[in-house]
Amino acid sequence: MNDSVSMPAQPADIPSVDRVLRLPGAQALLDQYGRAPVTAALRRLLDTLRAQAVAGRLTRHAIADAALCDALAAQVQRDSQPRLRAVFNLTGTVLHTNLGRALLPDSAVQAVMRAMTAPANLEFDLDTGGRGDRDDLVDDLLCELTGAEAATVVNNNAAAVLLMLNTLAQRREVVVSRGELVEIGGAFRIPDVMQRAGARLVEIGTTNRTHPHDYANAIGPRTALLMKVHCSNYEITGFTRSVDVAEVVRTAQPHGLPVVVDLGSGTLCDLARWGLPPETTVRDTIAAGADLVTFSGDKLLGGPQAGLIVGRADLIARIKKNPLKRALRVGKLTLAALEPVLRLYRDPDTLAASLPTLRLLTRPAGEMATLAGRLVPAMQAALGDAWQVSAVPTVSQIGSGALPGGQLPSFGLAVAPRDAGKRAGRRLQQLEAALRALPRPVIGRIRDDALWLDLRCLEAHDEAAFTGQLPGLAEALHA
């Protein structure tokens, strides 16, 4: 590089927007992306260069025609990249809230595509030709699979709990065990939801022990219902006592009070048949006498984000008349995805093969160990001798608050720097950032002085895409 291009540039040396847009490289971008987005990107780029010039950090090389066009192309490409992107979830958490939770089966994906590209009978009764109810698309299936009398669907389980409490307990009291006043992700707490619903919380028992008489002693003239909250995102062990749904129902019945259960993750089948930790099903909860049960659609159920409410027909009818129901209702895409997922549950014998969530949760560790053995050479070649890549056993977790004590034997890659000394932590952070910078970002986790890539969620159909972008890892690592 000669001295002239390395000399400092002044703000007055920066070319105008019009001049840059006339350059051949900029013209190509205009043809590809359009004038408005390219011009907006160019203005931001020139503002950045101007600030560097004022600070004395801009060289003439940076404002040469070729350099400007390259920088503009990079800026426009960044601007045009989707904000919601596919990633490789190698965190070891299958239902990762930050990564979108459950993956949908192909039947649900196809149903969503049909609903997006053609009019559908969302609220139109094809038999009568009159207006229909969007809940009719799935309520028969929900009732069949849970044993409930009726069902309705809202945006998520927090919305389901809010709507249920607002309908049945506004300006009245709701009795809940202190040990069940959970906080879920994002600092959403059951007491806060209850307050927003207009209900008054009555806490009973202690953090670790609640007895049937605690419920009985709390019932008064202002009591609207008794509520149980499934502690799906934490465990209390040791000297504990909780009251099961059937016992709470026996306490409530003489007073004519409904019992409602927030089942959280919710599952429609006995997970133990696949060797997973047992979890109370929605059907079990209804059979135990619960009047209403709420649960999520995108956790153990393996469907789209939704809040499902099932139970007594008269209570569901009251909920559906609440004006909040319209504000919290789901759209056609959610219902289009939910129906085929529910249909899969009608054949439990094929569920592990057809439902991605269950397929990933039951994936044999030996299959992942074989995959790890194939990936070690590709990862080692991409990183070079400065890193040690090993195939290692590890443990996965279900995630999204489901079965917090359950661990799944898994296999993955552990990547550690060689001879990094005190800089090991910084180098691992750089590697983690480089993996996130790949065309399809790779999300792992740092622990025990290594970057761990759990392979439970990397299936065969994605292996080539994963290894195909590894050659770019070294470039991203040194960018």
N, C-alpha and C positions, 0 to 999 in steps of 0.2 A: 504494500500500500504506500503510495507516495505521500509526501508531506502535505500536499494541498487538501487531500480528502480527510486527513486526520486532524486538520486544523479546526479549532472551535467555530461553530456556526452561530450567527446572531439571529434574533427573532426576525429581523427584516430579510434574512436569507431564505426563510421558509416560503415555499411557493404557495400560490393561491389555490383555492379549491378548483376553480375553473381550469387552471393550467394542469393540475394533476389529472383531472378527469379526461383531459384530451390525450393523455399518454396511452399508447397501445395496450399496455397491461391493464390500465383502468378501464379502457373501452371493453376489453374482454369480460371484466367483472360486471360492467353495466349490462352487457348482453345476457349474462348468466343469472344475475341476481336482481336486476332492475335498478333504476336511477335512485329512488328514494332511499332504500337501505344502504346502497354503496355511498351515497353522499353523506348520510348520517354517520356512517363508520369513518369516512374520511375526515369529517369535521372533528370527531373525537380524537382521531390520530394526530391531526395537526395541532389540536389544543395540547395534547401530551408533549409533542415535540417542542412547542412554543415554551411550555413550562420548563423543559430541560434546557432550552437555550438561555432562558432568563437565569437559570441556576448555573450556567457555564458548563453543562454536562453534555451538550449536543455537538457532534462532529458533522463536517460537511458530507462525510460518507453516508450518514443516516438520512440525508435529504437528497441524495442522488436519485435519479429517476428510477433506476432498477430497485434500489432499496425501498423507496416509497411504495412502489407497486407491490413488492413482496410483503411489506408490513400491512398494506391495505388489504391484500388478499387474505392474510392471516386473520385480520380483524373481522372481515366480512364472513369468513368461514366460522369463526367463533360465534358471531352473532346469529348465524343461520342454523347452528347446531341445536337440536331439540333440547329443552331443559329437562324433560323426563326421558331418561335413557335406560336401555337395558344394561345390566351389570352382571358380573359373575359373583354370586353370593357364596363366598368361601369362608364365611365367618364361623360356621359350625352351628348357627342358629337357623333352623328351617323356616319357621314362621317369624321372620325378622320384620318388626313393625316399620323400621326405617327403610326397608327394602321392599315394601309392598305386601308382606304376608303371603297368603296362599296363592299358588299358581293355579290357573284354571285348566280343566281338561279341555281337550280339543272340541268336544261336543258343545261346551259352553262358549268357546271362542267363535265357533261357526254360528251359533245362535246370536251372539252379539253382532257379528258382521251382517247377518240378515236384518237384524233390527235397525242397524245404522243405515242400511241402503234401501230400505223399502218401508212403506207405511205398514203398521201392525195394529192388531186389535187390542191395544193397550187398555182402553176403557170402552170397548164396543162388544156387545154380546152378539156373537154370530148366529146364535139360535133364534133370538127374538128380534134382532135388528135394532134394539134399543141400547141405551147407555149401559155400560157394564162397570164393574169394580175391578181395579187393577189387582187387588189382592186375590181375586178369583183365579188368577193365573197360577198361583202356587199354594193357596190355602188347603186344597184337598190333599196335596202331597204332604204338606207339613202335618196335617192331622193324621194321615195314614202312618207317617213315620214316627210320630210322637205319642199317639193315643189321645191327643187333645181334641176338644170339641170345635175349636175355631182358632184362627191365626191371623196375624197381620204383620206387615213388614215396614220398617222405617230405615233411616240412613245408617245407623250403627247401634251397638248395644247401649252406649251411653244415652242416645236418643230414646231408645226403647224404655230404659229405666226412667228417664225424665218424663216421658209421656204417660207411662203407667202411674207414676206417683202423682203427677199433676191431675190426672183424671180421677183417681180413687182416694187421694189423701190431701188435697189442697185445704190448707188452714186446719188440718187435723194432725194427729200424731201417728208416727210410724215407729214400731218397736224393732230395734236391731241390736244384735250382740256386739259388744265393744270389740271383740276379736275379729269381727267381720267388716269393720269400717276401713276398707282397703283404699289405697291410692293406686291408680293405674298409670300407664305411661303418660307423660306430658303434664304431670301433677294434677290430674283430674281425680277428685276424691268423692267418694260416696256421700259424705255429709254435704259437700258443696252442691252436688247434683240435687240432693234432696231439698236443700234450701232454695235453689232456683225453681224447683217444682212447686214450691209453696207449702211444703210439708214440714212438720216439726219433728226432729229426730229425738227419740227417747232411747238412750243407751242403756244396756243392761249387761250384767256380768262383769268380768274382768278381761284383760287382754288374753289370758290363757285359759280361763274356765268360765263357762256359762252353763246354767242348769235349767231344766224345764220350769221350775218355780220362779226363775227370774222373769220369764215371759209372762207367767200368770200374774205375778205381782205388779207388772207394769201396765196391765190392761185397765183402762179407765173409760169414762164417758166420751173422751175426745179421741180415743184410739180408732184409727181407720183400718189398719191392717198390721199383720206381723210379717216381717221381711227377713229372709236369709240371703246372704251374699256369699257365693262360692269363692273361697280364698285361692283363686287359681294362680296368683302371681307371687305367693310366698307360702312358707310352711312354718307352723309352730310345733315343735316337738318337745317331749318331756312331760312335765306335769300339766296335762291339758284335759279339757272336757268341753265338748260341743254338743249341741242338741240337733239331732237329725230332723229331716223334714217331717217325717211321720209323727214324731213327738210334738213338734210345733203345731201341726194340724190338730192333734188331739187336744192341745191347749186352747186353740182358737175356736174350735167348733161349738162349744157350749155358749160362746159369746156371739156367734154368727159373724165372725171376722174372717176375711179372706187371708190366705197365706200366699205370699208371692216370693219367688226365688230368682235372683240374678245369678244365672249359672255361668256367666262370663264367657269363657271359650266355647263351651257347649259342644257336645258330641252326640251323634245320632246312633252310634253303635258301640258295642263293647270292644274297646281297644285291646283288651287282654288276649283276644283270640289271635292277634298278630304278634304277641309277645311284648306289647307295649305296657307301660304302667296303667293299671285300671283307672277309669275315670267315670264318675256318675253320668249316666246318659239323661237326655231330656225325657225320654219315655219313663225311666226309673223315677224321675222327680215328679212327673204327672201321676204315675201310679201310686206314689207315696201320699198323694192327696193335695199337692200344690195346686192352687187355683189359677195362678199365672206363672209362666216361666219365660225369662228373657235370655237370649244368648246371641253370640256373634255369628256372622256368616263367613268371615274370612280367616278364621282361626282353625280349630280342629275340624270344622265342617268342610273346609277346603273350597269355599266358594268366594263370591265377590263380597266386598264390604257391605254389610247390612246388619240391622238389628231385628231379630225375630222375636215376636211375642206370641206365645201359644197358651191355651188354657180354656177356661169356661167361656161359653158362647156369650152369656149376658155381659160379662166383664169386657170381652173383646169388642162387643157392640158399643159399649160406652166409650171405650178408648177411640174407636173409629169415628165417633161423633165429636170428639174434642177438636176444636179449631187448630190446635198444634199439630194434629195428624197431617194436615195438608202441608204445613211448613216442613215437616220432617219426613215426608213420604219419599220413596225412591222413584227413579225414572225407569224408562223402558229398558235401558242397557243393563241395569242391575237385575231386573226381573228376567230378562232374556238369559243372563248368565246363571241365575239361581235355579231356574227350573230344571235344566239338564243335570246340574250337580245333584239336586235332590233325587232325580230319577235314578242316578247311579246307585243310590242307597237302597233301592228296591231289590238289588241283587248283591248282597254282601259277599257272595263267593267270588265275585270278580272285582270287588271294590279296590283291593290293593293294587291291581294292575291298571285300573281305569282312572283313579283319582290321584293326581300328582302329589298332593300332600301326604297321603297315606303311603304312596310308593316310595317317597323320599324317607319317610320316617321308618320304614321297614327295610330299607336297603341293606343288604348283607355287608358286613365290614370287609369280608374277603374280596368282594367285588371292588370296593374302594382301594384295597391294598394293591390289587392288580393294576388298577388305574394309576396309582401313585408310582408304581414301578416303571410304568411307561412314560410318565411325565418328568421324572427326575432328570434324565439326560437332556431333554429339551430345555428345561429350566436352567440346568447347569450351564449348557452351551450359551444361553442368552445372557447369563450373568457373568460368566468367566470365572477365573480361578480365585478372584477376591472373595467369593462367596462359597459357602458349603450348603448344598441342597440335599436333604435327607428325606426318605420315606419313613413316616413315623405313625404309630397308633395314637389316637386321640379320642376325645369324647365330644359328641354333639349334644345339643339341647333342642327341645321342641320350639320354645320361644313364644312370644306374645302372651306371656303369663300362663301358658298351658303347662300343667304338670311340672312345676318348678324344680321338684326333687328328682325328676327322671332324667337320666343320662343315657345316651345311646352310643355304644361302641362304634368308633369310626376310624378313618385313616386319612392321612393327609401328607402335606409337605411342610417341613420346617426349614426355613432359610435363615442362615446366620452368617455374619461377616467373619472372615478369617483375620485374626491378629488386629482387631480394631481397637482393642484396649478401651480407654475411656470414651472413645468416639463411637462405640457400638450402638448406643441408643440413638444418636443422631443419624447414623447410617441406616438403621432400620426404619426410622421415620422417612428418610429420603426414598428408600425402597418402597415403602407403603405409598408414598405420594406418586412415585413413578408408575406403580401398578394402577393407581386411580386415574392416571393420565393416559392410559392406553385407549385405543378407539372404543373398545368395550371394557369399561373400568373393572378391575379386579379388586374385590373388597375382602381383606383378610383381617387378622388381628395380631397384635404384638403381645407376646407374653414370654416369660422365661428366657429373655435375651435372644429371641428369634421371632421371625414373622411366620405365623402359622396359616396355612391354607387348607382348611378342612374340605375334603372332596365329596362330602355327602350330597351336595346340591349340584355337582358337576356331572351331568349325565352324558351318555355316549354320544348323543346327537350334537352336543356342544363341544366335544373334545377337540375337534379339528379347528373350530373357531378360537378356542383358547390357545392352542399351541401355535396357530397361524400368526398370532400377533406378538408372540414372545420375542421374535427378532428385533422388534422395536423397543424392547424394554431397556436395553443398554443406552439407546439414544435418549429415551425419556428420563433415565436415571441421571444422565449428565446434562440435561437441558438447563 
